[in-house]
Amino acid sequence: MSDTFKPHTRKRRNKHGFRARMKTKGGRKILKRRRKLGYWKLSASDEPTLRRRH
C-alpha cells in the first residue's frame, strides 16, 4: 500500500496558488474572505518554500 500524500511544490503552487485563486469566482471569494479575516498568508504562493527563485 502506498502513501496517499506525496507533496510536490509545483503542483501545490499551481492548484492552491494566488494565480489559481484569481482565475475563478470562488477563488476570488476565498482571497476576499482571507483578507477580511486578516490572514498573513492569502494562498500557497505566500509560503516561503513555494516562492520562485530566479
Secondary structure, 3 states (H helix, E strand, C coil): CCCCCCCCHHHHHHHHCHHHHHHCHHHHHHHHHHHHHCCCCCCHHHCHHHCCCC
